């Protein structure tokens, strides 16, 4: 017998397969300071082009001209099979997920200054577990004012309503649905180059508010208010060019994290992160940036502070014009999603290889590793993942994506969380207007 539910599932599956998809949502990132806007002269880093950056005019959709802006609307449809939607090691549940993702990006084409904006949505429908279905969206804009060559100011803002992944560090599997929250961010920054010296700075404010959840078994309310907070960050950077392709720099950042509400206020903290590093672009060989330093996050109340080595960076290696190898690492302090710890030291690393098999076919393989060390409790989460993907451009407007992903977490210690593994296969079809 044909029911309304079965009709809905059939329609959603068909929409994902024959409908639409877009390039990666990374094409519309959250508003952020664009240091590359003023990278020229001794600080220019345009000598290398990666496989994914390489222009492909015969397969590229030309943005639409609307007044002084170039507008790129896209639509994404994906069909995913996930063998462990709750990320658990017992009572494992699988499901098929349909995602529809419209997005639009607008960029000014002025000779000086810039104004860019974006908006995107992600409608995820779980065919057998409707409580996991969610609609997320984000919108933002950035503006740049060029004062003179090599100098200018930028400002931006973004707002989002989104869903926390079930595989997020510390996320609970016993909740009736994934945690949902809203977040807003504003920033202002400036940059100035003086021959071999380049100075930049940024002030950033971000707020996040979580919705309460419910226990999946009892239905009791599970408050997430202890995670609500306002975060203030001020950062600066001084960079010195020692040659046309290499520079060294010093960075310093201070932050203040204020909880919203009585429970969240118990996690109030202040912190800093200082480091030294290098930025380089060796033509035909490699480019990248890395830094190493020290960080400290001090909590006002009974929670343990977090301190230690900080590191971040990304290096791209180009063994041939058809292969790009990217390695990245990041180590910093994250706010804890569990009640008995305020923060943890998070370390993550990624290795990715992009291979241009054909002009319109890119094969990508990646491996990731992570370690979350919680402060004040005996808990350490170790993660690793692997993925293999193929991106095929059929024409200027249509693209096909197929990818397999594996994610594994092992949690250790007296306060250990979940250990689990998740496998997923995703098929996406894209249409660029």
NUKENU-837019 format. One record per residue (C-alpha): residue number from 1; x, y, z. Coordinates in Angstrom, 1 decimal, padded with zeros to 4 digits. Last residue first. Example, Ala and Ser with C-alpha at 12.3 -4.5 7.8 and 13.67 -1.06 7.14 Angstrom:
<nodes>
<2 <013.7 -001.1 007.1>>
<1 <012.3 -004.5 007.8>>
</nodes>
This chain:
<nodes>
<433 <023.1 028.3 -012.5>>
<432 <025.4 025.7 -011.2>>
<431 <023.9 022.2 -010.9>>
<430 <025.4 019.4 -008.9>>
<429 <024.8 015.7 -008.3>>
<428 <025.9 014.0 -005.1>>
<427 <026.4 010.4 -004.0>>
<426 <027.6 009.8 -000.5>>
<425 <028.8 006.6 001.2>>
<424 <029.2 006.5 005.0>>
<423 <031.0 004.5 007.6>>
<422 <031.0 005.3 011.3>>
<421 <033.2 003.9 014.2>>
<420 <032.6 004.0 017.9>>
<419 <034.1 004.7 021.3>>
<418 <032.0 006.9 023.5>>
<417 <033.1 008.9 026.6>>
<416 <035.8 008.1 029.1>>
<415 <035.6 009.5 032.6>>
<414 <038.0 006.8 034.1>>
<413 <040.2 007.1 031.0>>
<412 <040.0 006.3 027.3>>
<411 <037.8 007.3 024.3>>
<410 <038.4 005.7 020.9>>
<409 <036.9 007.4 017.9>>
<408 <036.7 006.2 014.3>>
<407 <035.4 007.9 011.1>>
<406 <035.3 006.3 007.6>>
<405 <034.2 008.2 004.5>>
<404 <033.4 007.2 000.9>>
<403 <032.8 009.7 -001.8>>
<402 <031.0 010.2 -005.1>>
<401 <030.5 013.6 -006.7>>
<400 <029.0 014.6 -010.0>>
<399 <029.0 018.0 -011.7>>
<398 <026.6 019.9 -014.0>>
<397 <026.7 023.5 -015.1>>
<396 <029.9 023.9 -017.2>>
<395 <029.7 020.3 -018.2>>
<394 <030.1 016.7 -016.9>>
<393 <032.5 017.8 -014.1>>
<392 <033.6 014.7 -012.1>>
<391 <034.7 014.8 -008.5>>
<390 <035.9 011.5 -007.1>>
<389 <036.3 010.9 -003.3>>
<388 <038.2 008.7 -000.9>>
<387 <038.1 009.3 002.8>>
<386 <039.9 008.3 006.0>>
<385 <039.4 009.1 009.6>>
<384 <041.1 009.0 013.0>>
<383 <040.1 010.0 016.5>>
<382 <041.6 009.7 020.0>>
<381 <039.5 010.9 022.9>>
<380 <041.2 011.4 026.2>>
<379 <039.5 011.4 029.6>>
<378 <040.6 011.4 033.2>>
<377 <039.2 014.7 034.4>>
<376 <040.7 018.1 035.1>>
<375 <041.5 019.1 031.6>>
<374 <040.2 017.0 028.7>>
<373 <042.8 015.8 026.1>>
<372 <041.3 015.6 022.6>>
<371 <043.4 013.9 020.0>>
<370 <042.9 013.9 016.2>>
<369 <044.0 012.2 013.0>>
<368 <043.0 012.5 009.4>>
<367 <043.6 010.7 006.2>>
<366 <042.7 011.9 002.7>>
<365 <042.2 010.7 -000.9>>
<364 <041.0 012.8 -003.7>>
<363 <040.4 011.9 -007.4>>
<362 <039.8 014.8 -009.7>>
<361 <038.0 014.4 -013.1>>
<360 <037.4 017.2 -015.6>>
<359 <040.9 017.5 -017.0>>
<358 <041.4 013.8 -016.3>>
<357 <043.2 012.0 -013.5>>
<356 <043.9 015.3 -011.7>>
<355 <045.1 013.9 -008.4>>
<354 <044.4 015.5 -005.1>>
<353 <046.2 014.1 -002.0>>
<352 <045.2 015.0 001.6>>
<351 <046.9 014.7 004.9>>
<350 <045.1 016.1 008.0>>
<349 <046.1 016.7 011.6>>
<348 <044.2 017.6 014.7>>
<347 <045.1 018.5 018.3>>
<346 <042.5 019.6 020.8>>
<345 <043.4 020.6 024.4>>
<344 <040.2 020.4 026.5>>
<343 <037.9 022.8 028.3>>
<342 <035.4 023.2 031.1>>
<341 <035.2 019.7 032.4>>
<340 <032.5 018.0 034.5>>
<339 <029.6 019.1 032.4>>
<338 <030.6 017.8 029.0>>
<337 <030.6 019.9 025.8>>
<336 <034.1 021.3 026.6>>
<335 <035.3 024.6 025.2>>
<334 <038.2 024.1 022.8>>
<333 <041.9 025.1 023.3>>
<332 <044.4 024.8 020.5>>
<331 <046.4 022.6 018.2>>
<330 <046.1 022.6 014.4>>
<329 <047.9 020.7 011.7>>
<328 <047.8 020.6 007.9>>
<327 <049.3 018.6 005.1>>
<326 <048.4 019.1 001.4>>
<325 <049.7 017.0 -001.5>>
<324 <048.8 018.3 -005.0>>
<323 <049.2 016.1 -008.1>>
<322 <048.7 016.9 -011.8>>
<321 <051.3 019.6 -012.1>>
<320 <053.8 017.2 -010.5>>
<319 <055.4 016.8 -007.0>>
<318 <053.5 019.9 -005.8>>
<317 <053.6 020.1 -002.0>>
<316 <051.2 022.2 000.0>>
<315 <051.9 023.1 003.6>>
<314 <049.3 024.1 006.2>>
<313 <049.8 025.4 009.7>>
<312 <048.9 025.5 013.3>>
<311 <050.6 024.9 016.6>>
<310 <050.2 025.5 020.3>>
<309 <052.2 023.8 023.0>>
<308 <050.7 023.8 026.5>>
<307 <048.0 025.1 028.7>>
<306 <044.5 024.3 029.9>>
<305 <043.2 025.5 033.3>>
<304 <041.3 023.2 035.6>>
<303 <037.7 024.0 036.6>>
<302 <036.9 025.3 040.1>>
<301 <036.2 028.9 039.1>>
<300 <037.8 031.6 036.9>>
<299 <039.2 029.4 034.1>>
<298 <042.7 030.1 032.7>>
<297 <043.4 029.2 029.1>>
<296 <047.1 029.1 028.2>>
<295 <048.8 028.8 024.9>>
<294 <052.4 028.5 023.7>>
<293 <054.0 028.7 020.3>>
<292 <054.5 027.1 016.9>>
<291 <053.7 028.5 013.5>>
<290 <053.3 027.2 009.9>>
<289 <052.6 028.6 006.5>>
<288 <052.6 027.1 003.0>>
<287 <054.0 026.8 -000.4>>
<286 <055.7 024.0 -002.3>>
<285 <057.7 023.0 -005.4>>
<284 <057.0 024.8 -008.7>>
<283 <057.8 028.2 -007.1>>
<282 <058.8 028.1 -003.5>>
<281 <056.0 030.0 -001.7>>
<280 <056.8 030.7 002.0>>
<279 <055.3 031.7 005.4>>
<278 <057.2 031.2 008.6>>
<277 <056.3 031.0 012.3>>
<276 <056.4 032.4 015.8>>
<275 <053.8 032.0 018.5>>
<274 <051.6 033.5 021.2>>
<273 <048.2 032.3 022.5>>
<272 <046.3 033.9 025.3>>
<271 <043.5 033.1 027.7>>
<270 <040.7 034.3 029.9>>
<269 <037.9 032.2 031.3>>
<268 <034.3 032.0 032.4>>
<267 <033.2 028.4 032.9>>
<266 <031.1 029.0 036.1>>
<265 <029.3 031.7 034.0>>
<264 <027.7 028.9 031.9>>
<263 <025.8 027.6 034.9>>
<262 <024.6 031.0 036.0>>
<261 <023.6 032.3 032.5>>
<260 <025.6 033.4 029.5>>
<259 <029.2 032.3 029.9>>
<258 <032.0 034.7 029.2>>
<257 <035.1 033.8 027.2>>
<256 <037.9 036.3 027.0>>
<255 <040.7 036.1 024.4>>
<254 <044.2 037.3 023.8>>
<253 <046.2 036.7 020.6>>
<252 <049.8 037.1 019.7>>
<251 <051.6 036.3 016.4>>
<250 <055.2 036.7 015.3>>
<249 <056.3 036.3 011.7>>
<248 <058.9 035.0 009.2>>
<247 <058.8 035.6 005.5>>
<246 <059.9 033.7 002.4>>
<245 <059.4 034.0 -001.4>>
<244 <060.8 037.5 -002.2>>
<243 <063.4 037.1 000.7>>
<242 <063.6 037.8 004.4>>
<241 <060.1 039.3 004.5>>
<240 <059.1 040.3 008.0>>
<239 <055.7 039.7 009.5>>
<238 <054.1 041.2 012.6>>
<237 <050.7 039.8 013.7>>
<236 <048.0 040.9 016.0>>
<235 <044.9 039.3 017.7>>
<234 <042.0 040.4 019.8>>
<233 <039.4 037.9 020.7>>
<232 <036.0 038.1 022.5>>
<231 <033.8 035.1 023.1>>
<230 <030.3 035.1 024.4>>
<229 <028.9 031.9 025.8>>
<228 <026.2 029.3 026.0>>
<227 <027.5 025.8 026.8>>
<226 <026.0 025.6 030.3>>
<225 <022.7 026.2 028.7>>
<224 <022.6 022.7 027.2>>
<223 <019.8 021.5 029.5>>
<222 <018.6 017.9 029.1>>
<221 <014.8 017.8 029.5>>
<220 <013.4 014.4 030.4>>
<219 <012.0 012.3 027.5>>
<218 <012.8 009.1 029.4>>
<217 <014.6 007.1 026.6>>
<216 <016.0 009.7 024.2>>
<215 <016.7 012.2 026.9>>
<214 <015.7 015.7 025.7>>
<213 <017.5 018.8 024.3>>
<212 <017.8 022.4 025.3>>
<211 <018.7 024.8 022.5>>
<210 <022.3 026.1 022.5>>
<209 <023.3 029.8 022.2>>
<208 <026.6 031.0 020.7>>
<207 <028.2 034.4 020.5>>
<206 <031.3 035.6 018.6>>
<205 <033.3 038.8 018.8>>
<204 <036.5 039.4 016.8>>
<203 <039.2 042.2 016.8>>
<202 <041.9 041.9 014.1>>
<201 <045.4 043.0 013.5>>
<200 <047.9 043.2 010.7>>
<199 <051.5 044.4 010.3>>
<198 <053.8 043.8 007.3>>
<197 <057.5 044.7 007.3>>
<196 <059.8 044.3 004.2>>
<195 <058.6 047.5 002.4>>
<194 <056.1 048.8 005.0>>
<193 <052.8 046.8 004.6>>
<192 <049.6 047.6 006.4>>
<191 <046.7 045.5 007.5>>
<190 <043.4 046.1 009.4>>
<189 <040.7 044.1 011.0>>
<188 <037.1 044.2 012.1>>
<187 <035.0 041.3 013.2>>
<186 <031.4 040.2 013.8>>
<185 <030.0 036.7 014.6>>
<184 <026.7 035.2 015.4>>
<183 <025.8 031.6 016.5>>
<182 <022.7 029.6 016.9>>
<181 <022.4 026.1 018.3>>
<180 <021.0 022.7 017.8>>
<179 <022.1 019.5 019.6>>
<178 <021.2 016.3 017.7>>
<177 <018.0 014.5 018.6>>
<176 <016.5 012.4 021.4>>
<175 <019.7 012.6 023.4>>
<174 <021.5 009.4 024.4>>
<173 <024.3 009.6 021.9>>
<172 <026.0 012.6 023.7>>
<171 <028.5 014.9 021.9>>
<170 <031.9 015.0 023.6>>
<169 <033.8 015.6 020.4>>
<168 <031.5 016.0 017.5>>
<167 <030.4 012.7 015.9>>
<166 <026.7 013.4 016.3>>
<165 <027.2 016.6 014.4>>
<164 <026.0 019.8 016.0>>
<163 <023.1 021.4 014.1>>
<162 <022.9 024.9 012.7>>
<161 <021.4 028.4 012.9>>
<160 <023.9 030.8 011.5>>
<159 <024.8 034.5 011.5>>
<158 <027.7 036.3 009.9>>
<157 <029.5 039.6 010.1>>
<156 <032.4 041.4 008.4>>
<155 <034.9 044.2 008.5>>
<154 <038.1 044.9 006.6>>
<153 <040.6 047.7 006.6>>
<152 <043.3 048.7 004.2>>
<151 <047.0 048.9 003.3>>
<150 <049.2 047.3 000.7>>
<149 <048.5 050.1 -001.9>>
<148 <046.4 052.8 -000.3>>
<147 <043.3 053.0 001.9>>
<146 <041.5 050.0 000.4>>
<145 <038.2 049.4 002.2>>
<144 <037.1 045.8 002.4>>
<143 <033.6 044.5 003.3>>
<142 <032.5 041.1 004.4>>
<141 <029.1 039.4 004.4>>
<140 <027.2 036.6 006.1>>
<139 <024.4 034.1 005.9>>
<138 <024.0 030.6 007.4>>
<137 <021.3 027.9 007.4>>
<136 <020.5 024.6 008.9>>
<135 <017.3 022.5 008.4>>
<134 <017.2 019.3 010.5>>
<133 <016.2 015.7 010.3>>
<132 <017.4 013.5 013.3>>
<131 <013.9 013.2 014.7>>
<130 <012.7 011.8 011.4>>
<129 <014.6 008.5 011.8>>
<128 <013.7 006.3 008.8>>
<127 <014.2 008.6 005.8>>
<126 <016.5 011.1 007.5>>
<125 <016.0 014.5 005.8>>
<124 <018.8 017.1 005.8>>
<123 <018.0 020.6 004.5>>
<122 <021.3 022.6 004.3>>
<121 <021.1 026.3 003.6>>
<120 <023.4 028.9 002.1>>
<119 <023.9 032.6 002.1>>
<118 <026.9 034.7 000.9>>
<117 <028.1 038.2 000.7>>
<116 <031.1 040.2 -000.7>>
<115 <031.9 043.9 -000.8>>
<114 <035.3 045.0 -002.1>>
<113 <037.5 048.1 -002.3>>
<112 <039.1 049.2 -005.5>>
<111 <038.5 048.3 -009.2>>
<110 <035.1 047.0 -008.4>>
<109 <033.9 043.5 -009.3>>
<108 <031.9 042.9 -006.1>>
<107 <031.3 039.3 -005.1>>
<106 <028.0 037.5 -004.6>>
<105 <027.7 033.9 -003.4>>
<104 <024.5 031.9 -003.4>>
<103 <023.6 028.6 -001.8>>
<102 <021.0 025.8 -002.0>>
<101 <021.7 022.6 -000.2>>
<100 <019.3 019.6 -000.4>>
<99 <020.4 016.6 001.7>>
<98 <018.8 013.2 001.7>>
<97 <019.9 010.7 004.4>>
<96 <019.6 006.9 004.4>>
<95 <019.8 005.3 007.8>>
<94 <021.7 003.0 010.1>>
<93 <021.2 002.3 013.8>>
<92 <023.8 000.7 016.1>>
<91 <022.4 -000.7 019.3>>
<90 <025.9 -000.6 020.8>>
<89 <029.2 001.2 019.8>>
<88 <027.5 004.5 019.2>>
<87 <027.8 007.3 016.6>>
<86 <024.0 008.0 016.5>>
<85 <023.8 007.7 012.6>>
<84 <025.8 004.5 012.5>>
<83 <025.8 002.8 009.0>>
<82 <025.3 006.0 007.0>>
<81 <024.0 005.9 003.4>>
<80 <024.0 009.4 001.8>>
<79 <022.1 010.9 -001.1>>
<78 <023.1 014.4 -002.0>>
<77 <021.5 017.4 -003.8>>
<76 <023.2 020.7 -004.1>>
<75 <022.0 024.0 -005.6>>
<74 <024.1 026.9 -006.9>>
<73 <023.8 030.6 -007.3>>
<72 <027.0 032.5 -008.3>>
<71 <026.6 036.3 -008.5>>
<70 <029.2 038.8 -009.9>>
<69 <028.5 042.2 -008.5>>
<68 <028.6 045.8 -009.9>>
<67 <025.1 045.6 -011.4>>
<66 <024.3 041.9 -011.5>>
<65 <026.8 040.0 -013.7>>
<64 <026.1 036.3 -013.5>>
<63 <029.1 034.1 -012.6>>
<62 <030.8 032.2 -015.5>>
<61 <030.4 028.4 -015.0>>
<60 <033.7 026.6 -015.3>>
<59 <034.1 023.4 -017.3>>
<58 <035.8 024.7 -020.5>>
<57 <037.5 027.5 -018.5>>
<56 <039.2 025.0 -016.1>>
<55 <041.3 027.3 -013.9>>
<54 <043.7 025.4 -011.5>>
<53 <042.7 026.0 -007.9>>
<52 <041.7 022.3 -007.2>>
<51 <045.0 021.0 -008.6>>
<50 <047.0 023.6 -006.8>>
<49 <048.5 026.7 -008.3>>
<48 <052.0 028.0 -007.3>>
<47 <053.6 031.4 -007.7>>
<46 <050.8 033.4 -006.2>>
<45 <052.2 034.0 -002.7>>
<44 <052.8 037.8 -002.6>>
<43 <054.5 039.0 000.5>>
<42 <057.6 040.6 -001.1>>
<41 <055.3 042.6 -003.4>>
<40 <051.7 041.7 -002.8>>
<39 <049.6 040.2 000.0>>
<38 <046.9 042.8 000.8>>
<37 <043.8 040.8 000.1>>
<36 <045.6 037.6 001.1>>
<35 <044.9 038.5 004.8>>
<34 <041.2 037.9 004.3>>
<33 <039.6 038.5 007.7>>
<32 <036.7 036.1 008.1>>
<31 <033.0 035.8 007.2>>
<30 <032.0 032.1 007.4>>
<29 <033.0 030.3 004.3>>
<28 <031.0 030.2 001.0>>
<27 <033.1 028.0 -001.3>>
<26 <033.5 025.7 001.6>>
<25 <030.0 024.5 000.8>>
<24 <031.7 022.2 -001.7>>
<23 <030.5 022.7 -005.3>>
<22 <026.8 022.5 -005.8>>
<21 <024.1 019.8 -006.1>>
<20 <020.9 019.3 -007.9>>
<19 <018.1 017.0 -008.6>>
<18 <018.3 013.7 -010.3>>
<17 <019.8 011.7 -007.4>>
<16 <018.8 013.9 -004.4>>
<15 <015.4 014.8 -005.7>>
<14 <014.7 011.1 -006.5>>
<13 <015.5 010.1 -002.9>>
<12 <013.3 012.9 -001.5>>
<11 <010.4 012.0 -003.7>>
<10 <010.6 008.3 -002.8>>
<9 <010.8 009.1 000.9>>
<8 <007.8 011.5 000.7>>
<7 <005.7 008.9 -001.2>>
<6 <006.5 006.3 001.4>>
<5 <005.4 008.7 004.2>>
<4 <002.2 009.5 002.4>>
<3 <001.4 005.8 002.1>>
<2 <001.3 003.5 -000.9>>
<1 <000.0 000.0 000.0>>
</nodes>
